[in-house]
Amino acid sequence: MGIFGRIKKKVIDIKNMPEHVAFIMDGNGRWAKKRGMDRTFGHKVGFEKIEKIVRHASRMGVKIVSFYAFSTENWKRPQDEVDAIFKILTDNIDRFADEFYTSNIKFRVSGDISPLPEGLQKQVINATEKTKGNTGLIVNIALNYGSRVEIITAINKLIADGVKKVDEATFRRYLQTENLPDPDLVVRTSGELRLSNFMLYQCAYSELYFPKIFWPDFGEKEFDKAICVYQARTRRLGGI
């Protein structure tokens, strides 16, 4: 099976679902430009797509979905685009919190939110607090997240705490994905073949799937295709 995922299996086995699916939502700007629209419009449509994917994941029995929303490298983009992304988040986080709360969905964030606009920080904290008691699907938003920074920060915290000996379990507790299992499946849209500094430690044994469509075109049928690709693979995790 190729890296783009030729589908050999078309029926989803509900007993063999990935526990954690992570999405690198790539291609929003290119999708918009292809339609003669501003890149900001692509980000808006792409963010709206998260809701549909969350609902579908919950129906299918996936336990955790992660979305790479804003990376530590995205600050290099034009300021108006960065501001537009933050505005989209600001306009939607409270609504997400309300909907997630009533749907038993838990909201959480991986990343350093301290450089974000103060109002957005408060919204993220409130959404996390409001849904912390929910027991259903976990929606993890990677916001101002970069795996290299995450790892270096974890090492510095270990040193500051005086930890003399580090095993894997201890190290994981210092990562921004603390208490989350590693992704079983990572989906990157737009056909780009890289992880772009996303969960480098956590994705050591993740299955990778690279559909060529842009994120705004990724819907329930494409999600089902990704699950079929995942289920058609044999996961040995280093064994035979």
Secondary structure, DSSP 8 states (H G I E B T S, - for coil): --TT---S--S--GGG--SEEEEE---HHHHHHHTT--HHHHHHHHHHHHHHHHHHHHHHT--EEEEEEEETTGGGS-HHHHHHHHHHHHHHHHHHHHHHHHTT-EEEEES--TTS-HHHHHHHHHHHHHHTT--S-EEEEEEEE-HHHHHHHHHHHHHHTT-----HHHHHHTSTTTT----SEEEEGGG-----SSSTTTTTT-EEE--SS-GGG--HHHHHHHHHHHHTS---TT--
